[in-house]
Amino acid sequence: MSTNEMSFLLPHFLREGRGKVSVYFSRVYNPVWTNPDGFSWVEALSDEAAIACHVALTPTWSETATFADYVLPMGHSAERHDTHSYETHSGRWLGFRQPIRRVAMDKLGMDYTDSRDANPGEVWEENEFWFELSWRIDPDGELGIR
């Protein structure tokens, strides 16, 4: 398991036979378009022997999502907690995003269970999704995930 993108290396490793991926989650990442070797990603994402299942977590449809087995909605920047920093100048900074409607509901004393109650559609905050997924994989804690 990896928490960071493998960037352009993953399809090359797979082509060389250096492993296979049972489930690949792409998170707000469009390697088919972004990376200079996008066609190597098309090849890998189209090969079930290399990547058995691809789940795309994305706020927008993309070239990479086209090859996903599942496309799960992820909030746009105004719908999720997130940290971000862009190389815009020679300074160091970190920005923090907050989901606008959820913060407003907090301030107004409105109740909600999770971000799906505050966001349009069925958009979950990513951290809530990962908790729910891990609890469903290991409902009784027997696997040590929960």
N, C-alpha and C positions, 0 to 999 in steps of 0.2 A: 504494500500500500504506500501511496505517496500523497502528501498534501500539496505538493507543488507540481505545476505542469512540467512535463518532460520536454516541452518546447519542440523543436524540430527533430529530436533524436529518436523518439519512440517508434515511428514507422520504420526507421532504418534498423533499429534493434530487432524489430519483429521480422523484417525481411531477411535479416541475417540468421534467423532462427534462435535468437538469444532469449526466447521465452514466448509466452502468450498471455493475453489479458482476458480474464473471465468477465469482469465488468469494468468498463471505463466510464467515468463521469467527466464530462467536460463542463467547466463552470465559467460562464461568461467568456468563452474562449472560442475563437473561430479559426483553427489552424489551417483549414483549407484555403481561406482567404488571406490570413495574416502572414503565414510563413512563406518564405520564398519557394519552398518545395511542396506546395499545396497538393499536387497530384499524388505525392507519396502518401499523404493522409487519406486521399480518396481511395487509394489502393488498400491501405490498412483498414479503414473503416468499412470497406466493402467485403473484407475477407473474414468470415465468421470463425475460421480456424485461428486467426491472429487476434481478433477482438470479438469475443463471443456476444457481448451485449454492450451497447453504447447508450448511455443516458445523458442527454444534453440538458443542463440547467441553464436556461437562457431567458433574458427578458425580451429578446427579439428573434425572429426567424433568421437563420443564417445558412450559408452554404454547408457548414458542418452539421447543423441540425437536420439537414436533408438526409444524412446517412445514419441518424440516430434511431434506435429501436424505440426509445421513449423520449419525448420532449416534455420537460416539466417547467412550468412557468416560474420565473424568478423575478422578483420585483425590480423595477427601475430604481435609480438612485434615491428617489423621493419615497420609496416604499420599503426601504430596508436600512438596517444598521450596517455601516461599512466604514472602513478606513481607506484612505486613498492618498496617493502622492504622485505627482507627475513631474517629469524632468522638464520644467518650463524655464528654469533659470538656474544659476549656480548657487542656490540657497537650499537649505534643508527645511522641509515642512511636512506636516501630516494633517490631513483633513479628516473630519469625522462626520458622517452622514447619519441622520435620524429619520425614521419614517414619519412623514409629516402628519398624516391622519391619526396614527397611533399616538403620537405625542399630544395632538389636540384632544383626543379622547381621554388621555390621562389627565390633562389639565381641566377638562370639563367634568371629570368624575364618571365618565361612561365606562361600563363594564365590557370586557372582551376576554375571550379565552386564549386566543393566539392571534397572530397577525392576519390570518384569513378573515377574521371578523372586522378588521380595519381596512384591509387592502381590497381593491376591486377584484372580481373574479375569484380564483382559488389560489392567490399568490401567498405563499408562505415565506416567512423569513427563513433564510437558509439554515441558520443554527437550529430552529425549531424542526425543520425537515430532517436534519441529520439525527437529532435526538429521537424523533418519532420512528425513523427508519431503524435505528439501532435497537430500540425497544421492541419493535415488531419482529426483528430478526431473533432477538433473545428475550421473549416475553417473561420467562421465569428466572432469568439471570444465570441459567445453567452454563451458558457459553462464556460467561465473564465479560460480556459486552455491556450489559445493562449496568 
